[in-house]
Amino acid sequence: MKAKHKAKINARNKREAEQARRVVNGIFIGLIAMVVIFICIYYYFFN
């Protein structure tokens, strides 16, 4: 019973770590996209 419980905990921790990685990657991709958009807007309006 104890080994089964440890396996469930390890599986949950693995899922949580994978989800956290996806969130961080999404935030970085979003920030990069915003920078590109702001650069395009800057050059469109000020050049």
Buried (B, 14 or more C-beta within 10 A) or exposed (E): EEEEEEEEEEEEEEEEEEEEEEEEEEEEEEEEEEEEEEEEEEEEEEE
